[in-house]
């Protein structure tokens, strides 16, 4: 019998209660319903929203747009792609200004920083006069976008999708105990160092180890993704119990198949803090705010700005308080790490049926 079944039923139940019920306020209770919104949303002129993304639109953006449409708001969307490179930030800001938007939707920490800059940094040509609503910014205060979530005195507000790190660690323990976590640090992503520091602080408090490895940078200062398989193999050799993949655009989105494929080759279980790397790639399981809920909640904030004319400075940035647990059973089967039955009772399970990973096929 595997070690992760060592929890008693009562012990597991207490752990799951700590994991999912510690925050009494549910995400849907935080989000305004259609009848909470002013009727004049259907009567105002068409507004322009610049959708600034480092990737193609996904379910978060679909939910954002659907919510505003349901409220009767007429919107002209202008898609703008960001390369993710710091040297392109000035060009991005000019492109956004040339679009003359009433509001900017921004996805991710690097994109939002490229638009608004750090609140305590020099203004320069940073966009400080157009409201910005972000999604998927891991730690807006730690990244320097605002001084606090509630009273931030900036033109930026939004929704973070990431569960608090202690809750994520509880989720990992609910699958099986661990004493060592692996972490890949991307020096080119501002939030990567923040997550690592938080992990190391919690490791000291909770008596586990963090095996951290820096992704090398090439001559242009870009992460050398070809080094990832070797870094992951080295972590497996050092007997980490899980590879923790945080909210990193590079690891959890752009090169998610490379990362999860290398982890599978090394027979290293993975826990992820974002949805798509579990649902669309080979991460074994993860805990996060549902993407559609995140998009709708961000849209509710945008509606406050565009219809109720509440300044972004007066709208707190938020984290949803209800999280989804998602298990990729194909990966779990490939690693012979079946989840405890009590966890299956509350998790969404994908990848059931024939397991192509056992036939040597790459993860989808």
C-alpha positions in Angstrom: 0.0 0.0 0.0 1.3 3.4 -1.0 2.4 5.8 1.8 -0.2 8.4 0.7 -3.0 6.2 1.9 -1.7 6.4 5.5 -4.1 9.2 6.4 -7.0 8.0 8.5 -10.5 8.9 7.3 -11.0 11.4 10.1 -7.6 12.9 9.6 -8.2 13.3 5.8 -11.6 14.8 6.4 -10.1 17.4 8.8 -7.4 18.2 6.2 -9.9 18.6 3.4 -12.0 20.9 5.6 -9.0 23.0 6.3 -8.3 23.1 2.6 -11.6 24.0 1.2 -13.7 25.5 4.0 -11.2 27.8 5.7 -12.6 30.8 3.8 -16.3 31.1 4.3 -16.9 33.7 1.6 -17.6 31.9 -1.7 -16.5 33.3 -5.1 -20.0 33.6 -6.4 -21.0 35.5 -3.3 -18.3 38.1 -4.1 -19.4 38.6 -7.7 -22.3 40.9 -8.5 -25.2 39.2 -10.1 -26.9 40.8 -13.2 -29.7 42.4 -11.0 -27.0 44.0 -8.9 -25.9 46.1 -11.8 -27.4 49.4 -12.8 -30.0 49.4 -15.6 -28.2 52.2 -17.4 -25.6 49.6 -18.6 -27.9 48.9 -21.5 -28.3 52.6 -22.4 -24.8 54.0 -22.4 -22.7 54.4 -25.6 -20.4 51.7 -26.9 -17.1 51.6 -24.9 -13.7 50.5 -26.1 -11.7 47.9 -24.2 -8.1 47.0 -25.2 -7.5 43.3 -24.6 -3.8 43.1 -23.9 -2.5 39.4 -23.8 0.7 37.5 -24.3 -1.3 34.6 -25.8 -4.5 33.7 -27.6 -7.8 34.4 -25.8 -9.0 31.6 -23.5 -11.9 30.8 -21.2 -11.1 33.7 -18.9 -11.5 36.2 -21.7 -14.6 34.5 -23.0 -16.2 34.7 -19.6 -15.2 38.4 -19.2 -16.8 39.2 -22.5 -19.9 37.1 -21.9 -20.5 38.8 -18.6 -20.4 42.3 -20.0 -22.6 41.2 -22.9 -25.1 39.7 -20.5 -25.2 43.1 -18.7 -26.2 44.8 -22.0 -23.0 46.7 -22.3 -22.0 47.5 -25.9 -18.2 46.9 -26.2 -15.7 47.3 -29.0 -12.8 45.1 -28.2 -9.3 45.8 -29.6 -6.9 42.8 -29.3 -3.3 43.7 -28.6 -0.5 41.1 -28.3 2.4 41.6 -25.9 5.7 39.7 -26.6 6.5 39.4 -23.0 9.9 41.0 -23.6 10.8 44.0 -21.4 12.3 45.9 -24.3 9.0 45.8 -26.1 7.1 47.5 -23.2 7.4 51.1 -24.6 6.0 49.9 -28.0 3.2 48.1 -26.2 2.2 51.2 -24.3 2.1 53.3 -27.4 0.0 50.8 -29.2 -2.5 50.8 -26.4 -2.6 54.6 -26.2 -3.2 54.7 -30.0 -6.3 52.5 -29.5 -7.9 55.2 -27.2 -9.5 52.6 -24.9 -11.9 53.4 -22.1 -10.5 50.5 -20.2 -7.6 48.0 -20.5 -7.9 44.3 -19.8 -4.5 42.8 -19.0 -3.5 39.2 -18.4 -0.6 38.3 -16.2 2.1 40.0 -14.1 4.6 40.8 -16.9 1.9 42.3 -19.1 0.4 44.4 -16.4 3.8 45.7 -15.2 4.7 46.6 -18.8 1.6 48.7 -19.1 1.4 50.4 -15.7 4.9 50.1 -14.3 5.5 49.9 -10.5 3.4 52.2 -8.4 6.4 53.5 -6.6 8.6 53.7 -9.7 9.2 56.6 -12.1 6.0 57.3 -14.1 7.9 57.8 -17.4 5.4 56.7 -20.1 3.7 54.2 -18.0 -0.1 54.2 -18.4 -1.5 55.9 -15.3 -4.5 57.7 -16.8 -6.5 54.7 -18.2 -8.1 52.2 -15.8 -6.5 48.7 -16.0 -8.3 45.5 -14.9 -6.0 42.5 -14.6 -6.5 38.8 -14.3 -3.9 36.2 -13.3 -1.5 38.5 -11.5 -0.1 36.3 -8.7 0.8 38.9 -6.1 -0.1 42.5 -7.2 1.4 44.0 -4.1 4.6 42.0 -4.1 5.0 42.7 -7.8 4.8 46.5 -7.1 1.6 47.2 -9.0 -0.1 48.6 -5.9 0.7 49.3 -2.3 -2.2 47.3 -0.9 -5.1 45.4 -2.3 -7.8 47.6 -0.6 -6.4 51.1 -0.7 -4.0 51.1 -3.6 -4.3 54.6 -5.0 -3.5 53.5 -8.5 -5.4 53.0 -11.8 -5.0 49.3 -11.5 -7.4 46.7 -10.0 -8.3 43.1 -10.9 -8.5 39.5 -9.8 -5.8 37.0 -8.8 -6.5 33.4 -9.7 -4.0 31.7 -7.3 -5.0 30.1 -4.1 -3.0 31.2 -1.1 0.2 29.2 -0.9 -0.5 27.5 2.5 -3.8 26.2 1.0 -1.9 24.9 -2.0 0.5 23.0 0.3 -2.5 21.5 2.1 -3.8 20.3 -1.2 -0.5 18.6 -1.9 -0.6 16.9 1.5 -4.1 15.8 0.9 -2.7 13.7 -2.0 0.3 12.4 -0.1 2.8 13.7 2.5 6.0 15.4 1.2 9.3 16.5 2.7 10.9 18.1 -0.4 9.4 20.2 -3.2 11.2 21.0 -6.4 10.8 24.6 -7.8 12.0 26.0 -11.2 12.8 29.7 -10.9 12.6 31.8 -14.0 14.7 35.0 -13.4 12.9 36.7 -16.3 9.5 36.6 -14.5 9.0 39.0 -11.6 6.5 36.8 -9.7 8.8 33.8 -9.9 11.1 35.1 -7.2 8.2 36.1 -5.1 6.7 32.6 -5.1 10.1 31.1 -4.3 10.6 33.4 -1.3 7.1 32.5 0.0 7.8 28.8 -0.5 11.1 29.0 1.4 9.5 30.9 4.2 6.7 28.3 4.6 9.3 25.6 4.3 11.1 26.9 7.4 7.9 27.1 9.3 6.4 23.7 8.2 9.7 21.8 8.2 10.1 20.7 4.6 12.8 21.5 2.0 12.7 23.5 -1.3 15.0 22.2 -4.0 15.2 25.3 -6.2 16.9 25.5 -9.6 17.4 28.7 -11.7 16.6 28.5 -15.4 19.7 29.8 -17.2 19.3 32.9 -19.4 20.7 33.1 -23.0 22.6 36.0 -24.5 19.4 38.0 -25.0 18.4 37.5 -21.4 15.7 35.1 -22.3 15.2 31.8 -20.4 16.9 28.8 -22.1 14.0 26.4 -22.2 16.3 23.6 -23.7 17.8 23.4 -20.2 14.4 22.4 -18.6 14.5 18.6 -19.1 18.0 18.4 -17.5 16.9 20.6 -14.5 13.9 18.4 -14.0 15.9 15.2 -14.2 18.3 16.5 -11.6 15.4 17.3 -9.2 14.1 13.7 -9.6 17.6 12.4 -8.9 17.6 14.5 -5.7 14.4 12.8 -4.6 12.0 15.6 -4.5 8.5 14.4 -3.8 6.7 16.9 -6.1 7.7 19.4 -8.7 5.7 22.5 -7.8 4.8 24.5 -10.9 3.6 28.0 -9.9 1.8 30.6 -11.9 4.5 31.0 -14.4 3.7 32.0 -18.0 6.8 30.3 -19.3 6.4 27.0 -17.4 2.6 26.7 -17.0 1.6 28.0 -20.4 4.1 28.6 -23.1 6.2 25.5 -22.5 3.8 23.5 -20.4 4.1 20.3 -22.6 7.9 20.4 -22.4 7.8 20.7 -18.6 5.2 18.1 -17.9 6.6 15.7 -20.5 10.1 16.0 -18.9 8.5 15.4 -15.4 6.7 12.3 -16.7 10.0 11.0 -18.2 11.7 11.5 -14.8 8.6 9.9 -13.1 8.3 13.1 -11.0 4.8 14.0 -9.8 3.7 17.6 -10.5 1.4 20.0 -8.7 0.3 23.1 -10.5 -1.2 26.4 -9.3 -3.0 27.2 -12.6 -5.7 25.4 -14.6 -4.6 25.0 -18.2 -1.4 23.0 -17.5 -3.5 20.3 -15.7 -6.5 20.4 -18.1 -4.6 20.8 -21.4 -1.2 19.2 -20.6 0.2 16.6 -18.3 0.4 18.1 -14.8 -0.9 15.5 -12.3 -3.1 17.8 -10.3 -3.6 21.4 -9.2 -5.7 23.8 -7.1 -6.8 27.2 -8.5 -9.7 29.6 -9.0 -11.8 28.6 -11.9 -10.9 30.6 -15.1 -14.5 31.4 -16.0 -15.2 32.7 -12.4 -12.0 34.8 -12.6 -13.1 36.3 -15.9 -16.6 37.1 -14.7 -15.3 38.7 -11.5 -12.9 40.9 -13.4 -15.8 41.9 -15.7 -17.8 42.9 -12.7 -15.0 45.3 -11.7 -14.8 46.6 -15.3 -18.6 47.3 -15.2 -18.1 49.3 -12.0 -15.6 51.5 -13.7 -17.4 51.8 -17.1 -21.0 52.1 -15.9 -21.0 53.2 -12.3 -18.0 55.4 -13.0 -16.2 54.3 -9.8 -12.5 55.1 -10.1 -10.2 52.0 -10.2 -8.4 53.5 -7.2 -11.6 52.8 -5.1 -12.1 49.2 -6.3 -10.0 46.7 -4.3 -8.0 44.0 -6.1 -9.3 40.6 -5.1 -8.6 36.9 -4.9 -11.5 34.5 -5.2 -12.1 32.4 -2.1 -13.4 29.2 -3.6 -11.0 27.0 -5.4 -11.2 24.0 -7.8 -9.2 20.8 -7.4 -8.4 19.1 -10.7 -6.8 15.7 -11.1 -5.3 14.5 -14.4 -5.9 10.7 -14.0 -3.8 9.8 -17.1 -0.8 11.3 -15.4 -1.6 9.7 -12.0 -2.0 6.3 -13.7 1.2 6.7 -15.6 3.1 7.4 -12.3 1.1 4.8 -10.3 0.1 7.5 -7.9 -3.7 7.1 -7.5 -5.4 9.8 -5.5 -7.1 8.9 -2.2 -10.8 8.2 -2.5 -11.8 11.1 -0.2 -10.0 13.5 -2.6 -11.8 12.0 -5.6 -15.1 12.8 -3.9 -14.4 16.6 -4.1 -12.1 16.8 -7.2 -12.9 17.1 -10.9 -11.2 14.2 -12.6 -10.1 14.3 -16.2 -8.2 11.8 -18.4 -10.3 8.8 -17.5 -10.3 5.8 -19.9 -7.4 4.4 -22.0 -4.1 5.9 -21.0 -1.9 6.9 -24.0 0.9 7.8 -21.7 1.5 4.1 -21.0 1.8 3.6 -24.8 4.7 6.1 -24.9 2.6 8.9 -26.4 3.4 12.5 -25.5 0.9 14.3 -23.2 -1.7 16.3 -25.0 
